Amino acid sequence: MKEYLKILLTISYLISLIYAISFWSVDLFRWITNHILPFEYQNTVVNLLYLPALSYLIYRIWTFKNIDKNTKGNWTVLLLFLSLVTMPIYIWRKDDIFIKQNSGK
């Protein structure tokens, strides 16, 4: 994966991470209950940035031909359910390992 693509995917990840961390604030929950429509707009914008990046990574995993399907399935599940932890690990480390395994080196 090219360096600029890794950075772009990481930016979308960081925006969603900051958005998720913001829910620790009690004041934010009070604001959400009083202003549900702006919250829905925020959620839509974050999802429009985050979900295409996640979809691209899952598509990229399944395009590798010489990787075991069990490994592909495991990483797909990890990206779907624990993406706030596994997305940067896949982007910056595991994708390069998959590329080497796929080429047979």
N, C-alpha and C positions, 0 to 999 in steps of 0.2 A: 504494500500500500504506500502510495506517495506521501511524503511528509506534509504537504499542504492539506491533503485529505484527512490525515490523522488529526491535524490541528483543527480543521473544520468540525469533524465529528466530536472532538473533545470540547469545543466551544458549546455545541448543542447539549452535550452531557453536563457541562458546568452550569449552564443556565437552568437546566432541570434540577440539578443538585441544590443550587441556591434557592430555587422555588420550593423544593421539598424541605429544606432546612428552615425556611421561613415559617413553617407550620408549628414550630416549637413555641412560638409566641402566643400567649393567651389573648393579647390584644388583637391579633390577626383573626382569631376565631370570632371575637366580638364584631369585628369589622365585617367578616363574611356573613354573619347572620343578619346584619343590617343592610348590606349591599351585595346581594346575591348576583345581580346582573353583571357588575364589573368583575366579580370573581369568575363568572363563567367565561367572560372574554379573556381574562388572564390565563385561565386553564386551557382555552382553545389555542392561544398563541404559543404557550409552552409545548403543548402536544403537537402543534404543527412544526415546531422545531425539532422535537425529540423523537417522535415516532418514525419519520422518514430515515433518520440516522440509525435507529434500532432495526428497522426493516432492511436497510442496506447491509448492515452487519450480518443479519441472519441469512440474507440472500448470498452474501459473500461466503459464509461458512459452507453453504450447500453447493457452491460452485466448484469446490475442491474435489477432484476426482479420486485421489489416492489417500484420502483420509477415511478412517473407519466410520461407519454410520453411527455407531454407538457414541463415539467422541463428538461427532457433529450434533447428535441429539442432545447430549449432555450440555454442550455449550449453548445450544438453542434454548433449552430450559433455563439455564443459568441467566442468559441474557433477558429472557422474558420475565422471570420472577425475581431476580436479584440484580437487575441491571444497574442500580446505583452503585454497586460494588464491582461487578464484573465487566462493565462496559470499558472502563479505562484499561483494565488488565488485558482484555482482548485486543483493544486498539493498539496499545503500545508494546505488547509482548507476544501474545498468543498468535496473532495474525502472521507475524514474521516466522514463527515456528511452523505454522501450517503451510506457509509458502515453501519452506525448506523441505518439509515432509512430502508435500505434493510433488516437488520436482525430483524427489528421490535422493537427495543429498544427505 
